[in-house]
């Protein structure tokens, strides 16, 4: 589910870069890669919180909702601080002579993190809610940690 959400994220972000003319020089590509890393991090946080909830004995549906609620605070805080950094980079890139690379990095990172928040909260949650209703979704062992021994 996480991989599907990240593929969706990549398609949407590249479409936005195509629609809104963003020059993908080295700094722009760096901003995209960093935002992709933040999208992966958000999905890891969500799935780890879900695993913790499953270990406490919750059903998969309840674990998904509780996991998202617990992960949201960490995701929100990290993305807000990144947004503040991006605004500062965009501002400095516009003031300093030759700072277009800094500005481009800030813009691509800002766009990437904004789309990352949308996909990690909306797309991943929707995919998991759809997954709960399937026959495979009833197997909570798919969301647990494999330790190599029978339980």
C-alpha positions in Angstrom: 0.0 0.0 0.0 2.8 2.4 0.9 4.6 1.7 -2.4 1.4 2.4 -4.4 1.0 5.7 -2.5 4.6 6.6 -3.3 4.2 5.8 -7.0 1.1 8.0 -7.0 3.1 10.7 -5.3 5.8 10.5 -7.9 3.4 10.7 -10.8 1.5 13.7 -9.3 4.7 15.6 -8.4 6.2 15.1 -11.9 2.9 16.2 -13.5 2.9 19.3 -11.4 6.5 20.0 -12.3 5.5 19.6 -16.0 2.4 21.8 -15.7 4.1 24.5 -13.6 7.4 25.1 -15.4 10.0 24.1 -12.8 13.6 23.9 -14.0 14.9 20.7 -12.7 18.6 21.5 -12.4 20.7 19.8 -9.8 19.2 21.9 -7.0 15.7 21.2 -8.2 16.3 17.4 -8.4 17.8 17.6 -4.9 14.6 19.2 -3.6 12.5 16.5 -5.4 14.7 13.7 -3.9 14.5 15.2 -0.4 10.7 15.5 -0.6 10.5 11.9 -1.8 12.5 10.9 1.2 10.1 12.8 3.5 7.2 11.0 1.8 8.8 7.7 2.5 9.4 8.8 6.1 5.8 9.7 6.6 4.7 6.3 5.3 7.2 4.6 7.6 5.8 6.5 10.6 2.2 5.7 9.7 2.9 2.0 9.3 5.0 1.7 12.5 2.2 3.4 14.5 -0.2 0.9 12.9 2.0 -2.0 13.9 2.1 -0.8 17.5 -1.6 -0.6 17.6 -2.0 -4.1 16.2 0.4 -5.4 18.8 -1.9 -4.0 21.5 -4.7 -6.2 20.1 -6.7 -3.7 18.0 -8.4 -4.8 14.9 -6.9 -3.8 11.6 -9.5 -1.0 11.0 -9.0 0.4 14.4 -5.3 0.2 14.1 -5.3 2.1 10.9 -7.3 4.9 12.3 -5.3 5.1 15.6 -2.0 4.8 13.7 -2.9 7.7 11.4 -4.0 9.8 14.4 -0.8 9.1 16.3 1.4 9.6 13.3 -0.2 12.9 12.2 1.4 15.0 14.9 4.9 13.9 13.9 4.3 14.3 10.2 2.6 17.7 10.7 5.4 19.1 12.8 8.2 17.9 10.5 6.4 19.3 7.4 5.7 22.6 9.0 9.4 23.1 9.9 10.3 22.1 6.3 7.8 24.7 4.9 9.4 27.4 7.1 12.8 26.4 5.8 11.6 26.5 2.2 10.1 29.9 2.6 13.4 31.2 4.0 15.3 29.5 1.1 13.0 31.0 -1.5 13.3 34.5 0.1 17.1 34.3 0.4 17.4 32.9 -3.2 15.5 35.9 -4.5 17.7 38.4 -2.6 21.2 37.0 -3.1 22.7 37.6 -6.6 22.9 34.2 -8.4 20.7 32.6 -5.8 18.3 31.0 -8.3 19.6 27.5 -7.5 18.7 28.1 -3.8 15.3 29.4 -4.8 14.7 26.5 -7.1 15.6 24.0 -4.4 13.2 25.7 -2.0 10.4 25.8 -4.5 10.7 22.1 -5.5 11.0 21.0 -1.9 8.0 23.1 -0.9 5.8 21.6 -3.7 7.1 18.1 -3.0 6.4 18.3 0.7 2.9 19.7 0.1 2.0 16.9 -2.2 3.7 14.4 0.2 1.3 15.5 3.0 -1.7 15.0 0.7 -0.6 11.6 -0.5 0.5 10.2 2.8 -2.6 11.2 4.6 -5.3 10.9 1.9 -4.0 8.3 -0.6 -2.4 5.9 1.9 -5.4 6.1 4.3 -7.8 5.5 1.4 -5.8 2.5 0.1 -5.6 1.0 3.6 -9.4 1.5 4.2 -10.1 -0.3 0.9 -7.7 -3.1 1.9 -9.4 -3.8 5.2 -12.5 -5.0 3.4 -10.7 -7.6 1.4 -10.0 -11.2 2.3 -6.2 -10.5 2.6 -7.0 -7.6 4.8 -8.2 -9.9 7.5 -4.7 -11.3 8.0 -3.2 -9.0 10.6 0.0 -11.0 10.5 0.9 -9.2 7.3 1.3 -6.0 9.4 3.4 -7.6 12.2 7.1 -7.9 12.6 8.5 -11.2 11.5 10.9 -12.5 14.1 11.8 -15.8 12.6 10.1 -17.9 15.2 6.6 -19.2 15.6 4.3 -17.4 18.0 
